[in-house]
Amino acid sequence: LAKTTQPISMDSYEGQEVNITCSHNNIATNDYITWYQQFPSQGPRFIIQGYKTKVTNEVASLFIPADRKSSTLSLPRVSLSDTAVYYCLVGDGRGSTLGRLYFGRGTQLTVWP
Amino acid sequence: DAGVTQSPTHLIKTRGQQVTLRCSPISGHKSVSWYQQVLGQGPQFIFQYYEKEERGRGNFPDRFSARQFPNYSSELNVNALLLGDSALYLCASRSGQGAYEQYFGPGTRLTVT
């Protein structure tokens, strides 16, 4: 499985756009990129998944360059409630192996008033 | 619809004891996975069950075992507890082998003294 590297922590202020970049140099052809969000003492929550280019949903956008060796999660106009740990995962998005997600240490995002 | 539920919420055990954790997946979901999350780390994959069969196992000792019942609920058992087993135990479900989004429960906080 491709190893991912992301910043340990980030700080932002309310109303700003936050971009969290994840490196995955050894991503395989069949791998998808998935982001999860986790609040303290709660289970992770799926945010977004993509394979290439750009994916957008009601919560975030995911930008993936052509070489797919990195990806950027973009959170528009963050609020205090976006303070959480964000995990970048790389793996087979639709196969049986998805039952085993591999989490790194994630990025602790802190949003200040 | 109810999300993934887990019981108990918190548990305190002493070294050497045995513990059983329970998980009920989202209605209609046939796949259940278990994760262990030590404080400050990302969740680590323990087991995956699909249609009552074990489909994957992480790097955990044989003290850890699990099973899935005909109603797709699941139990995780840990024998001969060690202090290092203290963690948040998370259960996640998804609708099938091809589904890419996992839904996590709130977890069971296990403390071993």
Interface residues (C-beta under 8 A of the other chain):
Chain A: Y32 T34 S41 Q42 G43 P44 R45 F46 Q49 V85 Y87 G93 R94 G95 S96 T97 L98 G99 R100 L101 Y102 F103 G104 R105 G106
Chain B: V4 S31 S33 Y35 G40 Q41 G42 P43 Q44 F45 Q48 Y50 R55 G56 G58 L88 L90 C91 A92 R94 Q97 G98 A99 Y100 E101 Q102 Y103 F104 G105 P106 G107 R109
